[in-house]
């Protein structure tokens, strides 16, 4: 395959489905290394950017590594060959390989990793464990009646107004404008969305508005719009015995070994799942009154607290619950560019 595509085009396609603003505040997602205008001929998808992963990308001639876990989490004070991160960064730069990470935004998004895992283990319908909501604003712009159509056309043609499933939706009303005591007919156009989007639309409106500084207001409103969130919970179509459901998970996720906290005769009907390390959400999960919480990286005291609270746990492992992220990336990129999936071996080995 001898084709190439701009890196910014690849990122635009991915961020349409998995917006960066879905990422947690502590996370470090997006383009971590590389030139946005560079041409990409081959992409390597890897869960982690390890030294072994970097060497493989060099070997196959990849121009881009798309990872789930960010290679860089905190600020770097130096980049030298004396540190693991430094060696990786230097090799990547020397071989002109960009690195793009999709972590908690991929987990949280509609159609993201949480939902992918939930569907694999029996979810048909699901809700979000920890919702992330938009901060919603309303833009109101006032204009003389004669300029209403021009302003409305500019809004509709801006390509910016798509929010919460609605595209190019606006509201208008007739108003009276008084300038130096003179009464004029005017119009007001209102739209809702995220603040940055509304300011961008206002910039477009100013190009056709007759006033140098239009009368407008942007105010925050209390409407709740869910844009995603960590975890999914759901009710299975039938009740399972614990051993039976353990076997289903092993089969569906291709896992050989997992850890279980439960009574032997426990019945499973309502399930919550958070891929990766979900123990910090245990208090929220307990309030959902589920029979089982499926996640990874559980510690002894976390498991003990859950057991005493009457909820069963399955620890499927961090690596094992997230290695599927490559399926989502491949699906979204399609045939635009050559893709190879490569993962270093799991950190934890079972003997």
C-alpha positions in Angstrom: 0.0 0.0 0.0 1.8 3.2 -1.2 -0.6 5.9 0.0 -0.1 8.6 2.6 -2.4 10.9 4.5 -1.8 14.0 6.5 -1.4 13.5 10.3 -3.9 16.3 11.0 -6.5 14.4 8.8 -6.0 11.2 10.9 -6.3 13.1 14.1 -9.4 15.0 12.9 -11.2 11.7 12.1 -10.3 10.2 15.5 -11.2 13.2 17.5 -14.6 13.5 15.8 -15.5 10.2 17.5 -13.4 10.5 20.6 -13.1 14.2 21.5 -10.2 15.3 23.6 -12.5 17.3 25.9 -13.8 13.9 27.2 -10.4 13.2 28.8 -10.0 13.5 32.6 -8.2 16.6 33.9 -5.2 14.6 35.1 -4.7 12.8 31.8 -2.3 13.7 29.0 -3.9 12.9 25.7 -3.5 14.0 22.1 -0.5 14.6 19.9 2.5 14.1 22.3 5.2 14.1 19.6 5.3 15.0 16.0 4.5 17.5 13.2 0.8 18.0 12.5 1.4 18.6 8.8 3.5 15.5 8.3 2.6 12.7 5.8 1.7 9.3 7.4 2.1 6.1 5.4 2.0 3.6 8.1 0.4 3.5 11.6 1.3 1.3 14.5 -1.4 0.8 17.1 0.1 -0.1 20.5 -1.4 -0.1 24.0 1.8 1.2 25.6 4.8 3.1 24.1 7.5 0.9 25.5 11.1 0.7 24.2 10.2 -2.6 22.5 7.2 -0.9 20.9 9.4 1.9 19.6 11.9 -0.5 18.1 9.1 -2.4 16.3 7.7 0.8 14.9 11.2 1.7 13.5 11.6 -1.8 12.1 8.3 -1.7 10.1 8.8 1.9 9.0 5.8 3.3 10.9 5.4 7.1 10.8 2.9 7.2 13.7 2.2 5.3 16.9 -1.3 5.5 18.3 -1.3 4.4 21.9 -3.9 4.1 24.6 -1.6 5.0 27.5 0.3 8.3 27.2 4.1 7.9 26.9 4.5 11.2 28.8 2.3 11.9 31.9 4.3 14.6 33.7 6.6 17.4 32.6 10.1 16.5 31.4 13.0 18.7 32.7 15.4 17.0 30.3 15.5 14.6 27.4 18.6 12.4 27.5 19.5 8.8 26.8 20.0 8.3 30.6 16.3 7.8 31.2 13.8 5.4 29.6 11.5 8.2 28.5 14.4 10.2 27.1 15.7 7.3 25.1 12.3 6.7 23.6 11.7 10.3 22.7 15.1 10.6 21.1 14.6 7.4 19.0 11.2 8.6 17.9 12.4 12.0 16.8 15.5 10.5 15.1 13.2 8.2 13.1 10.5 10.8 12.4 7.8 8.9 14.3 4.8 10.8 15.8 3.0 9.7 18.9 -0.7 10.2 19.5 -2.4 9.0 22.7 -6.1 8.3 23.2 -6.8 7.4 26.9 -9.7 8.5 29.0 -11.4 10.2 26.1 -11.5 6.8 24.3 -12.7 5.2 27.5 -15.5 7.7 28.1 -16.9 8.4 24.6 -20.1 7.0 23.2 -19.0 4.0 21.2 -15.7 4.0 23.2 -13.8 1.3 25.1 -16.1 1.1 28.1 -19.1 0.4 25.8 -17.1 -2.0 23.7 -16.2 -4.2 26.7 -19.7 -3.9 28.1 -21.2 -5.3 24.9 -18.7 -8.1 24.8 -19.8 -9.3 28.2 -23.5 -9.2 27.6 -24.8 -5.6 27.7 -27.6 -4.7 25.3 -28.6 -1.4 26.9 -26.4 0.5 29.3 -26.0 3.7 31.4 -22.9 5.7 32.4 -21.4 5.1 35.8 -19.8 8.6 36.1 -21.3 11.1 33.7 -19.3 14.0 32.1 -21.6 16.9 31.2 -21.0 19.8 28.9 -20.9 23.3 30.3 -23.7 24.8 28.2 -23.9 28.4 27.1 -26.5 30.4 25.1 -25.5 33.0 22.5 -28.0 35.8 21.7 -27.2 38.2 18.9 -29.3 41.3 18.0 -29.5 42.8 14.5 -31.6 45.1 12.3 -34.4 43.3 10.6 -32.8 43.8 7.2 -29.7 41.8 8.2 -31.6 38.8 9.8 -31.3 36.6 6.7 -27.6 37.3 6.2 -26.8 36.6 9.8 -28.9 33.4 9.8 -27.2 32.2 6.6 -23.8 32.8 8.1 -24.7 30.8 11.2 -26.1 27.9 9.2 -23.2 27.8 6.8 -20.5 28.1 9.4 -20.2 24.4 9.8 -19.7 25.0 13.5 -23.2 24.6 14.9 -23.5 20.9 15.8 -24.3 20.1 19.4 -25.8 17.2 21.2 -27.2 15.6 18.1 -28.7 18.8 16.7 -27.2 20.6 13.7 -27.9 24.1 12.6 -30.7 24.7 15.1 -31.4 28.3 16.0 -34.2 30.3 17.5 -35.3 33.8 16.6 -37.7 36.5 17.8 -38.8 40.0 16.9 -37.5 42.9 19.0 -37.6 46.6 19.2 -34.3 48.5 19.1 -34.0 52.1 20.3 -31.0 54.1 19.1 -30.9 57.7 20.3 -34.6 57.5 20.9 -35.4 56.2 17.4 -37.4 53.0 17.3 -36.3 50.3 14.8 -37.4 46.8 14.1 -34.8 44.2 15.0 -34.4 40.5 15.4 -32.7 38.3 18.0 -31.1 35.0 17.1 -30.3 32.5 19.9 -28.2 29.3 19.8 -26.8 27.0 22.4 -23.6 25.1 22.6 -20.1 25.0 24.2 -18.5 28.4 24.8 -15.6 28.0 22.3 -18.0 27.0 19.6 -20.3 30.0 20.3 -17.4 32.5 20.2 -16.3 31.0 16.9 -19.8 31.4 15.5 -19.9 35.0 16.8 -16.7 35.7 14.9 -18.5 34.5 11.7 -21.6 36.6 12.4 -19.5 39.8 12.9 -18.4 39.5 9.2 -21.9 40.2 8.0 -23.3 42.2 10.8 -23.8 46.0 10.1 -22.5 47.1 13.4 -18.8 47.2 14.2 -19.6 45.7 17.6 -22.9 43.8 17.5 -25.1 43.6 20.6 -24.8 40.1 22.0 -24.6 38.1 25.2 -23.1 34.7 26.0 -24.4 33.3 29.3 -24.1 30.0 31.0 -27.3 27.9 31.4 -28.2 25.0 33.7 -29.3 22.6 31.0 -27.6 19.2 31.4 -26.1 17.6 28.3 -24.2 14.3 28.9 -21.2 14.0 26.6 -19.9 10.7 27.9 -18.3 9.4 31.1 -16.3 6.6 32.7 -17.9 3.1 33.1 -21.1 1.5 32.0 -23.7 -0.5 34.0 -26.4 -2.8 32.6 -28.8 -5.6 33.3 -28.1 -8.9 31.6 -30.9 -10.6 29.6 -30.7 -13.6 32.0 -29.4 -14.4 35.4 -26.0 -16.1 35.6 -24.3 -18.1 38.3 -20.9 -16.6 39.1 -18.9 -19.5 37.7 -21.0 -19.4 34.5 -20.5 -15.7 34.1 -16.7 -16.0 34.8 -16.5 -18.5 31.9 -18.4 -16.1 29.6 -16.0 -13.3 30.4 -13.0 -15.5 29.8 -14.4 -16.6 26.5 -15.5 -13.2 25.2 -12.3 -11.4 26.3 -9.8 -14.1 25.6 -8.6 -14.2 29.2 -7.0 -17.2 30.7 -6.9 -16.1 34.4 -8.7 -13.6 36.4 -9.4 -12.8 40.1 -12.8 -13.2 41.7 -14.2 -11.8 44.9 -17.6 -13.4 45.7 -19.6 -16.0 47.4 -19.8 -19.3 45.5 -23.5 -19.3 45.0 -23.8 -15.6 44.0 -26.2 -14.9 41.1 -25.3 -12.2 38.6 -27.9 -10.0 36.8 -26.8 -6.4 37.1 -23.2 -5.6 36.2 -20.9 -2.5 36.1 -17.7 -2.4 34.1 -14.8 0.0 34.0 -11.8 -0.9 31.9 -8.3 -0.3 33.2 -8.2 0.6 36.8 -11.6 1.4 38.2 -11.3 1.1 41.9 -11.5 4.8 42.5 -15.1 4.6 41.3 -16.1 1.9 43.7 -18.2 4.2 45.9 -20.2 5.3 42.8 -20.6 1.7 41.7 -21.9 0.6 45.2 -24.7 3.2 44.9 -25.9 1.5 41.7 -26.9 -1.7 43.6 -25.2 -4.0 41.0 -24.4 -7.6 41.7 -21.0 -7.5 40.1 -18.2 -4.9 39.3 -15.8 -5.9 36.5 -12.6 -3.9 36.4 -8.8 -4.2 36.8 -5.9 -3.4 39.1 -7.8 -4.1 42.3 -5.9 -3.9 45.7 -6.6 -6.1 48.7 -8.4 -3.5 50.8 -10.5 -2.3 47.9 -11.6 -5.8 47.3 -12.3 -6.4 51.0 -14.4 -3.2 51.2 -16.5 -4.4 48.3 -16.9 -7.8 49.7 -18.1 -6.4 53.0 -20.5 -4.1 51.1 -22.0 -7.2 49.4 -20.8 -6.6 45.9 -18.9 -9.2 43.9 -15.8 -8.3 41.9 -13.9 -9.7 38.9 -10.5 -8.3 38.2 -9.8 -9.0 34.6 -6.4 -7.1 34.6 -5.5 -3.7 33.2 -3.8 -4.8 30.0 -6.4 -7.5 29.4 -9.3 -5.0 29.6 -7.8 -2.4 27.3 -5.9 -4.3 24.6 -9.0 -4.2 22.5 -8.7 -0.4 22.0 -6.9 -1.2 18.7 -10.2 -2.6 17.3 -11.9 0.8 17.7 -9.0 2.7 16.0 -8.8 0.3 13.1 -12.5 0.6 12.5 -12.4 4.4 12.5 -9.4 4.7 10.2 -10.5 2.1 7.8 -8.4 1.8 4.6 -7.1 5.4 4.7 -3.6 4.2 5.8 -1.7 1.0 6.3 -2.1 -0.2 9.9 -0.3 -2.7 12.0 -1.2 -3.7 15.6 1.7 -4.4 17.9 1.7 -4.8 21.7 4.5 -5.6 24.1 3.7 -8.5 26.3 1.6 -8.0 29.4 3.4 -6.7 32.5 2.1 -9.4 34.8 2.8 -13.0 33.9 0.9 -16.0 35.3 2.9 -19.2 36.0 
